[in-house]
Amino acid sequence: MDLSVLEELLIRLKSLPAAEKSETNIFSVGARGHYENPVSDLLAFFIDPDAPHGLNTLVLGAFLECLSSDVDASLLSPPAREVMTQKGTRIDLLL
């Protein structure tokens, strides 16, 4: 490839608009960025009505309400993490 072609490409790349700053969300909060397992652990903790946070079904109920769902927020068992399927894959968070 000719050097002048590469220089032209660099000039054109510099004229592109800067990327917009991404919106803060649950995955980007904190210094480490997104780590799937810690996020799933936090969700499991706050969704578990018997966890020591004392929120009962408030978190899961609020989440279901945001989805406009009429599903009952009661769980038959605590949230389970990394549940193995018959195909050998894993479910991050099973409610």
mmCIF file as gemmi writes it, N, C-alpha and C atoms, coordinates in Angstrom:
data_model
loop_
_atom_site.group_PDB
_atom_site.id
_atom_site.type_symbol
_atom_site.label_atom_id
_atom_site.label_alt_id
_atom_site.label_comp_id
_atom_site.label_asym_id
_atom_site.label_entity_id
_atom_site.label_seq_id
_atom_site.pdbx_PDB_ins_code
_atom_site.Cartn_x
_atom_site.Cartn_y
_atom_site.Cartn_z
_atom_site.occupancy
_atom_site.B_iso_or_equiv
_atom_site.pdbx_formal_charge
_atom_site.auth_seq_id
_atom_site.auth_asym_id
_atom_site.pdbx_PDB_model_num
ATOM 1 N N . MET Axp A 1 ? 0.857 -1.18 0 1 0 ? 1 A 1
ATOM 2 C CA . MET Axp A 1 ? 0 0 0 1 0 ? 1 A 1
ATOM 3 C C . MET Axp A 1 ? 0.897 1.237 0 1 0 ? 1 A 1
ATOM 4 N N . ASP Axp A 2 ? 0.513 2.212 -0.748 1 0 ? 2 A 1
ATOM 5 C CA . ASP Axp A 2 ? 1.272 3.448 -0.905 1 0 ? 2 A 1
ATOM 6 C C . ASP Axp A 2 ? 1.174 4.306 0.362 1 0 ? 2 A 1
ATOM 7 N N . LEU Axp A 3 ? 2.275 4.909 0.776 1 0 ? 3 A 1
ATOM 8 C CA . LEU Axp A 3 ? 2.32 5.748 1.968 1 0 ? 3 A 1
ATOM 9 C C . LEU Axp A 3 ? 1.34 6.915 1.877 1 0 ? 3 A 1
ATOM 10 N N . SER Axp A 4 ? 1.163 7.484 0.716 1 0 ? 4 A 1
ATOM 11 C CA . SER Axp A 4 ? 0.241 8.62 0.563 1 0 ? 4 A 1
ATOM 12 C C . SER Axp A 4 ? -1.207 8.196 0.821 1 0 ? 4 A 1
ATOM 13 N N . VAL Axp A 5 ? -1.518 6.957 0.482 1 0 ? 5 A 1
ATOM 14 C CA . VAL Axp A 5 ? -2.871 6.44 0.746 1 0 ? 5 A 1
ATOM 15 C C . VAL Axp A 5 ? -3.099 6.333 2.255 1 0 ? 5 A 1
ATOM 16 N N . LEU Axp A 6 ? -2.105 5.847 2.986 1 0 ? 6 A 1
ATOM 17 C CA . LEU Axp A 6 ? -2.215 5.743 4.441 1 0 ? 6 A 1
ATOM 18 C C . LEU Axp A 6 ? -2.309 7.115 5.1 1 0 ? 6 A 1
ATOM 19 N N . GLU Axp A 7 ? -1.53 8.066 4.614 1 0 ? 7 A 1
ATOM 20 C CA . GLU Axp A 7 ? -1.6 9.42 5.157 1 0 ? 7 A 1
ATOM 21 C C . GLU Axp A 7 ? -2.976 10.031 4.929 1 0 ? 7 A 1
ATOM 22 N N . GLU Axp A 8 ? -3.522 9.821 3.756 1 0 ? 8 A 1
ATOM 23 C CA . GLU Axp A 8 ? -4.869 10.325 3.451 1 0 ? 8 A 1
ATOM 24 C C . GLU Axp A 8 ? -5.901 9.683 4.38 1 0 ? 8 A 1
ATOM 25 N N . LEU Axp A 9 ? -5.741 8.397 4.634 1 0 ? 9 A 1
ATOM 26 C CA . LEU Axp A 9 ? -6.652 7.695 5.541 1 0 ? 9 A 1
ATOM 27 C C . LEU Axp A 9 ? -6.578 8.297 6.944 1 0 ? 9 A 1
ATOM 28 N N . LEU Axp A 10 ? -5.386 8.56 7.434 1 0 ? 10 A 1
ATOM 29 C CA . LEU Axp A 10 ? -5.229 9.175 8.755 1 0 ? 10 A 1
ATOM 30 C C . LEU Axp A 10 ? -5.877 10.547 8.823 1 0 ? 10 A 1
ATOM 31 N N . ILE Axp A 11 ? -5.726 11.324 7.795 1 0 ? 11 A 1
ATOM 32 C CA . ILE Axp A 11 ? -6.344 12.655 7.747 1 0 ? 11 A 1
ATOM 33 C C . ILE Axp A 11 ? -7.862 12.531 7.808 1 0 ? 11 A 1
ATOM 34 N N . ARG Axp A 12 ? -8.395 11.589 7.057 1 0 ? 12 A 1
ATOM 35 C CA . ARG Axp A 12 ? -9.852 11.397 7.038 1 0 ? 12 A 1
ATOM 36 C C . ARG Axp A 12 ? -10.359 10.868 8.377 1 0 ? 12 A 1
ATOM 37 N N . LEU Axp A 13 ? -9.585 9.996 9.025 1 0 ? 13 A 1
ATOM 38 C CA . LEU Axp A 13 ? -9.98 9.475 10.333 1 0 ? 13 A 1
ATOM 39 C C . LEU Axp A 13 ? -10.032 10.584 11.375 1 0 ? 13 A 1
ATOM 40 N N . LYS Axp A 14 ? -9.094 11.524 11.309 1 0 ? 14 A 1
ATOM 41 C CA . LYS Axp A 14 ? -9.073 12.641 12.262 1 0 ? 14 A 1
ATOM 42 C C . LYS Axp A 14 ? -10.285 13.552 12.112 1 0 ? 14 A 1
ATOM 43 N N . SER Axp A 15 ? -10.904 13.545 10.942 1 0 ? 15 A 1
ATOM 44 C CA . SER Axp A 15 ? -12.062 14.414 10.718 1 0 ? 15 A 1
ATOM 45 C C . SER Axp A 15 ? -13.371 13.791 11.229 1 0 ? 15 A 1
ATOM 46 N N . LEU Axp A 16 ? -13.32 12.535 11.644 1 0 ? 16 A 1
ATOM 47 C CA . LEU Axp A 16 ? -14.529 11.892 12.174 1 0 ? 16 A 1
ATOM 48 C C . LEU Axp A 16 ? -14.902 12.517 13.518 1 0 ? 16 A 1
ATOM 49 N N . PRO Axp A 17 ? -16.2 12.594 13.826 1 0 ? 17 A 1
ATOM 50 C CA . PRO Axp A 17 ? -16.606 13.167 15.118 1 0 ? 17 A 1
ATOM 51 C C . PRO Axp A 17 ? -16.163 12.255 16.269 1 0 ? 17 A 1
ATOM 52 N N . ALA Axp A 18 ? -15.891 12.88 17.416 1 0 ? 18 A 1
ATOM 53 C CA . ALA Axp A 18 ? -15.486 12.121 18.603 1 0 ? 18 A 1
ATOM 54 C C . ALA Axp A 18 ? -16.657 11.265 19.082 1 0 ? 18 A 1
ATOM 55 N N . ALA Axp A 19 ? -16.337 10.123 19.624 1 0 ? 19 A 1
ATOM 56 C CA . ALA Axp A 19 ? -17.369 9.235 20.16 1 0 ? 19 A 1
ATOM 57 C C . ALA Axp A 19 ? -18.014 9.887 21.379 1 0 ? 19 A 1
ATOM 58 N N . GLU Axp A 20 ? -19.32 9.725 21.495 1 0 ? 20 A 1
ATOM 59 C CA . GLU Axp A 20 ? -20.034 10.265 22.65 1 0 ? 20 A 1
ATOM 60 C C . GLU Axp A 20 ? -19.722 9.409 23.869 1 0 ? 20 A 1
ATOM 61 N N . LYS Axp A 21 ? -19.67 10.051 25.028 1 0 ? 21 A 1
ATOM 62 C CA . LYS Axp A 21 ? -19.432 9.33 26.271 1 0 ? 21 A 1
ATOM 63 C C . LYS Axp A 21 ? -20.629 8.43 26.535 1 0 ? 21 A 1
ATOM 64 N N . SER Axp A 22 ? -20.356 7.177 26.906 1 0 ? 22 A 1
ATOM 65 C CA . SER Axp A 22 ? -21.453 6.235 27.129 1 0 ? 22 A 1
ATOM 66 C C . SER Axp A 22 ? -22.183 6.554 28.43 1 0 ? 22 A 1
ATOM 67 N N . GLU Axp A 23 ? -23.434 6.172 28.471 1 0 ? 23 A 1
ATOM 68 C CA . GLU Axp A 23 ? -24.283 6.407 29.631 1 0 ? 23 A 1
ATOM 69 C C . GLU Axp A 23 ? -23.855 5.501 30.782 1 0 ? 23 A 1
ATOM 70 N N . THR Axp A 24 ? -23.867 6.024 31.987 1 0 ? 24 A 1
ATOM 71 C CA . THR Axp A 24 ? -23.549 5.228 33.161 1 0 ? 24 A 1
ATOM 72 C C . THR Axp A 24 ? -24.664 4.219 33.401 1 0 ? 24 A 1
ATOM 73 N N . ASN Axp A 25 ? -24.277 2.974 33.658 1 0 ? 25 A 1
ATOM 74 C CA . ASN Axp A 25 ? -25.266 1.93 33.94 1 0 ? 25 A 1
ATOM 75 C C . ASN Axp A 25 ? -24.713 0.969 34.978 1 0 ? 25 A 1
ATOM 76 N N . ILE Axp A 26 ? -25.478 -0.039 35.335 1 0 ? 26 A 1
ATOM 77 C CA . ILE Axp A 26 ? -25.075 -0.984 36.374 1 0 ? 26 A 1
ATOM 78 C C . ILE Axp A 26 ? -23.778 -1.705 36.019 1 0 ? 26 A 1
ATOM 79 N N . PHE Axp A 27 ? -23.488 -1.863 34.732 1 0 ? 27 A 1
ATOM 80 C CA . PHE Axp A 27 ? -22.292 -2.583 34.321 1 0 ? 27 A 1
ATOM 81 C C . PHE Axp A 27 ? -21.041 -1.709 34.319 1 0 ? 27 A 1
ATOM 82 N N . SER Axp A 28 ? -21.208 -0.406 34.231 1 0 ? 28 A 1
ATOM 83 C CA . SER Axp A 28 ? -20.045 0.477 34.132 1 0 ? 28 A 1
ATOM 84 C C . SER Axp A 28 ? -19.681 1.16 35.445 1 0 ? 28 A 1
ATOM 85 N N . VAL Axp A 29 ? -20.529 1.045 36.463 1 0 ? 29 A 1
ATOM 86 C CA . VAL Axp A 29 ? -20.262 1.697 37.739 1 0 ? 29 A 1
ATOM 87 C C . VAL Axp A 29 ? -19.103 0.982 38.433 1 0 ? 29 A 1
ATOM 88 N N . GLY Axp A 30 ? -18.179 1.725 38.952 1 0 ? 30 A 1
ATOM 89 C CA . GLY Axp A 30 ? -17.019 1.151 39.634 1 0 ? 30 A 1
ATOM 90 C C . GLY Axp A 30 ? -15.792 1.233 38.756 1 0 ? 30 A 1
ATOM 91 N N . ALA Axp A 31 ? -14.65 1.055 39.363 1 0 ? 31 A 1
ATOM 92 C CA . ALA Axp A 31 ? -13.386 1.232 38.657 1 0 ? 31 A 1
ATOM 93 C C . ALA Axp A 31 ? -13.048 0.083 37.726 1 0 ? 31 A 1
ATOM 94 N N . ARG Axp A 32 ? -13.626 -1.085 37.927 1 0 ? 32 A 1
ATOM 95 C CA . ARG Axp A 32 ? -13.219 -2.239 37.145 1 0 ? 32 A 1
ATOM 96 C C . ARG Axp A 32 ? -14.005 -2.398 35.851 1 0 ? 32 A 1
ATOM 97 N N . GLY Axp A 33 ? -15.062 -1.64 35.664 1 0 ? 33 A 1
ATOM 98 C CA . GLY Axp A 33 ? -15.866 -1.82 34.458 1 0 ? 33 A 1
ATOM 99 C C . GLY Axp A 33 ? -16.796 -3.012 34.613 1 0 ? 33 A 1
ATOM 100 N N . HIS Axp A 34 ? -17.153 -3.631 33.512 1 0 ? 34 A 1
ATOM 101 C CA . HIS Axp A 34 ? -18.125 -4.721 33.544 1 0 ? 34 A 1
ATOM 102 C C . HIS Axp A 34 ? -17.449 -6.068 33.77 1 0 ? 34 A 1
ATOM 103 N N . TYR Axp A 35 ? -17.828 -6.703 34.839 1 0 ? 35 A 1
ATOM 104 C CA . TYR Axp A 35 ? -17.433 -8.081 35.117 1 0 ? 35 A 1
ATOM 105 C C . TYR Axp A 35 ? -18.713 -8.851 35.398 1 0 ? 35 A 1
ATOM 106 N N . GLU Axp A 36 ? -19.031 -9.774 34.529 1 0 ? 36 A 1
ATOM 107 C CA . GLU Axp A 36 ? -20.317 -10.46 34.553 1 0 ? 36 A 1
ATOM 108 C C . GLU Axp A 36 ? -20.601 -11.163 35.879 1 0 ? 36 A 1
ATOM 109 N N . ASN Axp A 37 ? -19.661 -11.911 36.411 1 0 ? 37 A 1
ATOM 110 C CA . ASN Axp A 37 ? -19.936 -12.678 37.622 1 0 ? 37 A 1
ATOM 111 C C . ASN Axp A 37 ? -20.224 -11.809 38.844 1 0 ? 37 A 1
ATOM 112 N N . PRO Axp A 38 ? -19.456 -10.765 39.121 1 0 ? 38 A 1
ATOM 113 C CA . PRO Axp A 38 ? -19.811 -9.919 40.268 1 0 ? 38 A 1
ATOM 114 C C . PRO Axp A 38 ? -21.185 -9.254 40.115 1 0 ? 38 A 1
ATOM 115 N N . VAL Axp A 39 ? -21.534 -8.866 38.898 1 0 ? 39 A 1
ATOM 116 C CA . VAL Axp A 39 ? -22.846 -8.258 38.665 1 0 ? 39 A 1
ATOM 117 C C . VAL Axp A 39 ? -23.944 -9.282 38.936 1 0 ? 39 A 1
ATOM 118 N N . SER Axp A 40 ? -23.762 -10.509 38.443 1 0 ? 40 A 1
ATOM 119 C CA . SER Axp A 40 ? -24.759 -11.558 38.683 1 0 ? 40 A 1
ATOM 120 C C . SER Axp A 40 ? -24.852 -11.891 40.173 1 0 ? 40 A 1
ATOM 121 N N . ASP Axp A 41 ? -23.71 -11.873 40.876 1 0 ? 41 A 1
ATOM 122 C CA . ASP Axp A 41 ? -23.727 -12.111 42.325 1 0 ? 41 A 1
ATOM 123 C C . ASP Axp A 41 ? -24.527 -11.032 43.045 1 0 ? 41 A 1
ATOM 124 N N . LEU Axp A 42 ? -24.347 -9.769 42.639 1 0 ? 42 A 1
ATOM 125 C CA . LEU Axp A 42 ? -25.114 -8.673 43.248 1 0 ? 42 A 1
ATOM 126 C C . LEU Axp A 42 ? -26.605 -8.819 42.97 1 0 ? 42 A 1
ATOM 127 N N . LEU Axp A 43 ? -26.951 -9.138 41.722 1 0 ? 43 A 1
ATOM 128 C CA . LEU Axp A 43 ? -28.361 -9.328 41.388 1 0 ? 43 A 1
ATOM 129 C C . LEU Axp A 43 ? -28.962 -10.469 42.201 1 0 ? 43 A 1
ATOM 130 N N . ALA Axp A 44 ? -28.243 -11.585 42.302 1 0 ? 44 A 1
ATOM 131 C CA . ALA Axp A 44 ? -28.734 -12.726 43.076 1 0 ? 44 A 1
ATOM 132 C C . ALA Axp A 44 ? -28.968 -12.327 44.527 1 0 ? 44 A 1
ATOM 133 N N . PHE Axp A 45 ? -28.047 -11.559 45.097 1 0 ? 45 A 1
ATOM 134 C CA . PHE Axp A 45 ? -28.173 -11.116 46.485 1 0 ? 45 A 1
ATOM 135 C C . PHE Axp A 45 ? -29.425 -10.273 46.687 1 0 ? 45 A 1
ATOM 136 N N . PHE Axp A 46 ? -29.627 -9.258 45.833 1 0 ? 46 A 1
ATOM 137 C CA . PHE Axp A 46 ? -30.756 -8.355 46.041 1 0 ? 46 A 1
ATOM 138 C C . PHE Axp A 46 ? -32.093 -8.947 45.616 1 0 ? 46 A 1
ATOM 139 N N . ILE Axp A 47 ? -32.077 -9.937 44.757 1 0 ? 47 A 1
ATOM 140 C CA . ILE Axp A 47 ? -33.33 -10.593 44.354 1 0 ? 47 A 1
ATOM 141 C C . ILE Axp A 47 ? -33.771 -11.635 45.38 1 0 ? 47 A 1
ATOM 142 N N . ASP Axp A 48 ? -32.838 -12.154 46.158 1 0 ? 48 A 1
ATOM 143 C CA . ASP Axp A 48 ? -33.16 -13.175 47.167 1 0 ? 48 A 1
ATOM 144 C C . ASP Axp A 48 ? -33.917 -12.525 48.323 1 0 ? 48 A 1
ATOM 145 N N . PRO Axp A 49 ? -35.197 -12.885 48.512 1 0 ? 49 A 1
ATOM 146 C CA . PRO Axp A 49 ? -35.984 -12.243 49.578 1 0 ? 49 A 1
ATOM 147 C C . PRO Axp A 49 ? -35.49 -12.602 50.979 1 0 ? 49 A 1
ATOM 148 N N . ASP Axp A 50 ? -34.724 -13.679 51.116 1 0 ? 50 A 1
ATOM 149 C CA . ASP Axp A 50 ? -34.241 -14.101 52.432 1 0 ? 50 A 1
ATOM 150 C C . ASP Axp A 50 ? -32.827 -13.625 52.744 1 0 ? 50 A 1
ATOM 151 N N . ALA Axp A 51 ? -32.218 -12.866 51.844 1 0 ? 51 A 1
ATOM 152 C CA . ALA Axp A 51 ? -30.869 -12.341 52.073 1 0 ? 51 A 1
ATOM 153 C C . ALA Axp A 51 ? -30.908 -11.299 53.194 1 0 ? 51 A 1
ATOM 154 N N . PRO Axp A 52 ? -29.772 -11.042 53.829 1 0 ? 52 A 1
ATOM 155 C CA . PRO Axp A 52 ? -29.768 -10.132 54.985 1 0 ? 52 A 1
ATOM 156 C C . PRO Axp A 52 ? -30.034 -8.654 54.689 1 0 ? 52 A 1
ATOM 157 N N . HIS Axp A 53 ? -30.327 -8.298 53.445 1 0 ? 53 A 1
ATOM 158 C CA . HIS Axp A 53 ? -30.632 -6.9 53.143 1 0 ? 53 A 1
ATOM 159 C C . HIS Axp A 53 ? -31.981 -6.477 53.706 1 0 ? 53 A 1
ATOM 160 N N . GLY Axp A 54 ? -32.874 -7.421 53.979 1 0 ? 54 A 1
ATOM 161 C CA . GLY Axp A 54 ? -34.168 -7.109 54.578 1 0 ? 54 A 1
ATOM 162 C C . GLY Axp A 54 ? -35.187 -6.493 53.638 1 0 ? 54 A 1
ATOM 163 N N . LEU Axp A 55 ? -34.952 -6.597 52.324 1 0 ? 55 A 1
ATOM 164 C CA . LEU Axp A 55 ? -35.86 -5.988 51.348 1 0 ? 55 A 1
ATOM 165 C C . LEU Axp A 55 ? -36.977 -6.918 50.887 1 0 ? 55 A 1
ATOM 166 N N . ASN Axp A 56 ? -36.945 -8.171 51.35 1 0 ? 56 A 1
ATOM 167 C CA . ASN Axp A 56 ? -37.937 -9.17 50.954 1 0 ? 56 A 1
ATOM 168 C C . ASN Axp A 56 ? -37.998 -9.234 49.427 1 0 ? 56 A 1
ATOM 169 N N . THR Axp A 57 ? -39.185 -9.116 48.824 1 0 ? 57 A 1
ATOM 170 C CA . THR Axp A 57 ? -39.325 -9.228 47.356 1 0 ? 57 A 1
ATOM 171 C C . THR Axp A 57 ? -39.334 -7.868 46.659 1 0 ? 57 A 1
ATOM 172 N N . LEU Axp A 58 ? -38.957 -6.807 47.37 1 0 ? 58 A 1
ATOM 173 C CA . LEU Axp A 58 ? -39.038 -5.454 46.815 1 0 ? 58 A 1
ATOM 174 C C . LEU Axp A 58 ? -38.246 -5.299 45.514 1 0 ? 58 A 1
ATOM 175 N N . VAL Axp A 59 ? -37.012 -5.793 45.46 1 0 ? 59 A 1
ATOM 176 C CA . VAL Axp A 59 ? -36.164 -5.598 44.278 1 0 ? 59 A 1
ATOM 177 C C . VAL Axp A 59 ? -36.724 -6.359 43.079 1 0 ? 59 A 1
ATOM 178 N N . LEU Axp A 60 ? -37.041 -7.629 43.28 1 0 ? 60 A 1
ATOM 179 C CA . LEU Axp A 60 ? -37.601 -8.42 42.175 1 0 ? 60 A 1
ATOM 180 C C . LEU Axp A 60 ? -38.965 -7.873 41.763 1 0 ? 60 A 1
ATOM 181 N N . GLY Axp A 61 ? -39.782 -7.489 42.719 1 0 ? 61 A 1
ATOM 182 C CA . GLY Axp A 61 ? -41.085 -6.917 42.405 1 0 ? 61 A 1
ATOM 183 C C . GLY Axp A 61 ? -40.97 -5.633 41.596 1 0 ? 61 A 1
ATOM 184 N N . ALA Axp A 62 ? -40.012 -4.765 41.97 1 0 ? 62 A 1
ATOM 185 C CA . ALA Axp A 62 ? -39.799 -3.516 41.227 1 0 ? 62 A 1
ATOM 186 C C . ALA Axp A 62 ? -39.317 -3.804 39.808 1 0 ? 62 A 1
ATOM 187 N N . PHE Axp A 63 ? -38.42 -4.781 39.68 1 0 ? 63 A 1
ATOM 188 C CA . PHE Axp A 63 ? -37.929 -5.161 38.353 1 0 ? 63 A 1
ATOM 189 C C . PHE Axp A 63 ? -39.08 -5.674 37.488 1 0 ? 63 A 1
ATOM 190 N N . LEU Axp A 64 ? -39.901 -6.542 38.034 1 0 ? 64 A 1
ATOM 191 C CA . LEU Axp A 64 ? -41.033 -7.082 37.268 1 0 ? 64 A 1
ATOM 192 C C . LEU Axp A 64 ? -42.028 -5.982 36.928 1 0 ? 64 A 1
ATOM 193 N N . GLU Axp A 65 ? -42.213 -5.025 37.823 1 0 ? 65 A 1
ATOM 194 C CA . GLU Axp A 65 ? -43.112 -3.904 37.551 1 0 ? 65 A 1
ATOM 195 C C . GLU Axp A 65 ? -42.586 -3.055 36.394 1 0 ? 65 A 1
ATOM 196 N N . CYS Axp A 66 ? -41.269 -2.869 36.33 1 0 ? 66 A 1
ATOM 197 C CA . CYS Axp A 66 ? -40.669 -2.124 35.212 1 0 ? 66 A 1
ATOM 198 C C . CYS Axp A 66 ? -40.917 -2.832 33.887 1 0 ? 66 A 1
ATOM 199 N N . LEU Axp A 67 ? -41.025 -4.145 33.923 1 0 ? 67 A 1
ATOM 200 C CA . LEU Axp A 67 ? -41.293 -4.929 32.713 1 0 ? 67 A 1
ATOM 201 C C . LEU Axp A 67 ? -42.778 -4.996 32.394 1 0 ? 67 A 1
ATOM 202 N N . SER Axp A 68 ? -43.605 -4.314 33.192 1 0 ? 68 A 1
ATOM 203 C CA . SER Axp A 68 ? -45.062 -4.37 33.059 1 0 ? 68 A 1
ATOM 204 C C . SER Axp A 68 ? -45.548 -5.814 33.11 1 0 ? 68 A 1
ATOM 205 N N . SER Axp A 69 ? -45.018 -6.542 34.073 1 0 ? 69 A 1
ATOM 206 C CA . SER Axp A 69 ? -45.342 -7.96 34.219 1 0 ? 69 A 1
ATOM 207 C C . SER Axp A 69 ? -46.236 -8.168 35.435 1 0 ? 69 A 1
ATOM 208 N N . ASP Axp A 70 ? -47.203 -9.043 35.304 1 0 ? 70 A 1
ATOM 209 C CA . ASP Axp A 70 ? -48.077 -9.382 36.419 1 0 ? 70 A 1
ATOM 210 C C . ASP Axp A 70 ? -47.589 -10.63 37.145 1 0 ? 70 A 1
ATOM 211 N N . VAL Axp A 71 ? -46.334 -11.032 36.92 1 0 ? 71 A 1
ATOM 212 C CA . VAL Axp A 71 ? -45.771 -12.215 37.548 1 0 ? 71 A 1
ATOM 213 C C . VAL Axp A 71 ? -45.54 -11.948 39.029 1 0 ? 71 A 1
ATOM 214 N N . ASP Axp A 72 ? -45.887 -12.911 39.863 1 0 ? 72 A 1
ATOM 215 C CA . ASP Axp A 72 ? -45.674 -12.808 41.302 1 0 ? 72 A 1
ATOM 216 C C . ASP Axp A 72 ? -44.175 -12.817 41.595 1 0 ? 72 A 1
ATOM 217 N N . ALA Axp A 73 ? -43.721 -11.957 42.483 1 0 ? 73 A 1
ATOM 218 C CA . ALA Axp A 73 ? -42.296 -11.843 42.79 1 0 ? 73 A 1
ATOM 219 C C . ALA Axp A 73 ? -41.818 -12.874 43.805 1 0 ? 73 A 1
ATOM 220 N N . SER Axp A 74 ? -42.687 -13.78 44.236 1 0 ? 74 A 1
ATOM 221 C CA . SER Axp A 74 ? -42.274 -14.813 45.182 1 0 ? 74 A 1
ATOM 222 C C . SER Axp A 74 ? -41.424 -15.858 44.474 1 0 ? 74 A 1
ATOM 223 N N . LEU Axp A 75 ? -40.371 -16.32 45.148 1 0 ? 75 A 1
ATOM 224 C CA . LEU Axp A 75 ? -39.505 -17.357 44.601 1 0 ? 75 A 1
ATOM 225 C C . LEU Axp A 75 ? -39.749 -18.665 45.345 1 0 ? 75 A 1
ATOM 226 N N . LEU Axp A 76 ? -39.657 -19.783 44.627 1 0 ? 76 A 1
ATOM 227 C CA . LEU Axp A 76 ? -39.797 -21.096 45.258 1 0 ? 76 A 1
ATOM 228 C C . LEU Axp A 76 ? -38.52 -21.501 45.981 1 0 ? 76 A 1
ATOM 229 N N . SER Axp A 77 ? -37.387 -20.964 45.521 1 0 ? 77 A 1
ATOM 230 C CA . SER Axp A 77 ? -36.088 -21.239 46.138 1 0 ? 77 A 1
ATOM 231 C C . SER Axp A 77 ? -35.19 -20.026 45.898 1 0 ? 77 A 1
ATOM 232 N N . PRO Axp A 78 ? -34.091 -19.932 46.637 1 0 ? 78 A 1
ATOM 233 C CA . PRO Axp A 78 ? -33.196 -18.78 46.437 1 0 ? 78 A 1
ATOM 234 C C . PRO Axp A 78 ? -32.623 -18.753 45.021 1 0 ? 78 A 1
ATOM 235 N N . PRO Axp A 79 ? -32.233 -17.581 44.539 1 0 ? 79 A 1
ATOM 236 C CA . PRO Axp A 79 ? -31.597 -17.498 43.22 1 0 ? 79 A 1
ATOM 237 C C . PRO Axp A 79 ? -30.365 -18.403 43.183 1 0 ? 79 A 1
ATOM 238 N N . ALA Axp A 80 ? -30.159 -19.072 42.066 1 0 ? 80 A 1
ATOM 239 C CA . ALA Axp A 80 ? -29.005 -19.965 41.906 1 0 ? 80 A 1
ATOM 240 C C . ALA Axp A 80 ? -28.082 -19.389 40.837 1 0 ? 80 A 1
ATOM 241 N N . ARG Axp A 81 ? -26.769 -19.468 41.081 1 0 ? 81 A 1
ATOM 242 C CA . ARG Axp A 81 ? -25.769 -18.931 40.163 1 0 ? 81 A 1
ATOM 243 C C . ARG Axp A 81 ? -25.06 -20.056 39.434 1 0 ? 81 A 1
ATOM 244 N N . GLU Axp A 82 ? -24.765 -19.823 38.15 1 0 ? 82 A 1
ATOM 245 C CA . GLU Axp A 82 ? -23.97 -20.742 37.329 1 0 ? 82 A 1
ATOM 246 C C . GLU Axp A 82 ? -24.543 -22.166 37.339 1 0 ? 82 A 1
ATOM 247 N N . VAL Axp A 83 ? -25.834 -22.281 37.064 1 0 ? 83 A 1
ATOM 248 C CA . VAL Axp A 83 ? -26.505 -23.58 37.044 1 0 ? 83 A 1
ATOM 249 C C . VAL Axp A 83 ? -26.178 -24.301 35.734 1 0 ? 83 A 1
ATOM 250 N N . MET Axp A 84 ? -25.696 -25.532 35.841 1 0 ? 84 A 1
ATOM 251 C CA . MET Axp A 84 ? -25.302 -26.321 34.678 1 0 ? 84 A 1
ATOM 252 C C . MET Axp A 84 ? -26.554 -26.87 33.985 1 0 ? 84 A 1
ATOM 253 N N . THR Axp A 85 ? -26.584 -26.763 32.66 1 0 ? 85 A 1
ATOM 254 C CA . THR Axp A 85 ? -27.692 -27.307 31.878 1 0 ? 85 A 1
ATOM 255 C C . THR Axp A 85 ? -27.34 -28.703 31.385 1 0 ? 85 A 1
ATOM 256 N N . GLN Axp A 86 ? -28.306 -29.385 30.786 1 0 ? 86 A 1
ATOM 257 C CA . GLN Axp A 86 ? -28.063 -30.724 30.245 1 0 ? 86 A 1
ATOM 258 C C . GLN Axp A 86 ? -27.073 -30.686 29.088 1 0 ? 86 A 1
ATOM 259 N N . LYS Axp A 87 ? -26.967 -29.545 28.422 1 0 ? 87 A 1
ATOM 260 C CA . LYS Axp A 87 ? -26.039 -29.416 27.292 1 0 ? 87 A 1
ATOM 261 C C . LYS Axp A 87 ? -24.635 -29.008 27.733 1 0 ? 87 A 1
ATOM 262 N N . GLY Axp A 88 ? -24.417 -28.853 29.038 1 0 ? 88 A 1
ATOM 263 C CA . GLY Axp A 88 ? -23.097 -28.495 29.539 1 0 ? 88 A 1
ATOM 264 C C . GLY Axp A 88 ? -22.822 -27.003 29.58 1 0 ? 88 A 1
ATOM 265 N N . THR Axp A 89 ? -23.809 -26.18 29.25 1 0 ? 89 A 1
ATOM 266 C CA . THR Axp A 89 ? -23.645 -24.732 29.364 1 0 ? 89 A 1
ATOM 267 C C . THR Axp A 89 ? -24.137 -24.304 30.744 1 0 ? 89 A 1
ATOM 268 N N . ARG Axp A 90 ? -23.961 -23.032 31.062 1 0 ? 90 A 1
ATOM 269 C CA . ARG Axp A 90 ? -24.38 -22.569 32.378 1 0 ? 90 A 1
ATOM 270 C C . ARG Axp A 90 ? -25.339 -21.402 32.272 1 0 ? 90 A 1
ATOM 271 N N . ILE Axp A 91 ? -26.274 -21.365 33.201 1 0 ? 91 A 1
ATOM 272 C CA . ILE Axp A 91 ? -27.22 -20.245 33.343 1 0 ? 91 A 1
ATOM 273 C C . ILE Axp A 91 ? -26.643 -19.316 34.397 1 0 ? 91 A 1
ATOM 274 N N . ASP Axp A 92 ? -26.474 -18.033 34.06 1 0 ? 92 A 1
ATOM 275 C CA . ASP Axp A 92 ? -25.861 -17.066 34.978 1 0 ? 92 A 1
ATOM 276 C C . ASP Axp A 92 ? -26.641 -16.943 36.283 1 0 ? 92 A 1
ATOM 277 N N . LEU Axp A 93 ? -27.934 -16.74 36.144 1 0 ? 93 A 1
ATOM 278 C CA . LEU Axp A 93 ? -28.774 -16.5 37.31 1 0 ? 93 A 1
ATOM 279 C C . LEU Axp A 93 ? -30.128 -17.139 37.08 1 0 ? 93 A 1
ATOM 280 N N . LEU Axp A 94 ? -30.453 -18.147 37.862 1 0 ? 94 A 1
ATOM 281 C CA . LEU Axp A 94 ? -31.712 -18.873 37.714 1 0 ? 94 A 1
ATOM 282 C C . LEU Axp A 94 ? -32.642 -18.501 38.851 1 0 ? 94 A 1
ATOM 283 N N . LEU Axp A 95 ? -33.831 -17.997 38.494 1 0 ? 95 A 1
ATOM 284 C CA . LEU Axp A 95 ? -34.834 -17.642 39.51 1 0 ? 95 A 1
ATOM 285 C C . LEU Axp A 95 ? -35.952 -18.664 39.46 1 0 ? 95 A 1
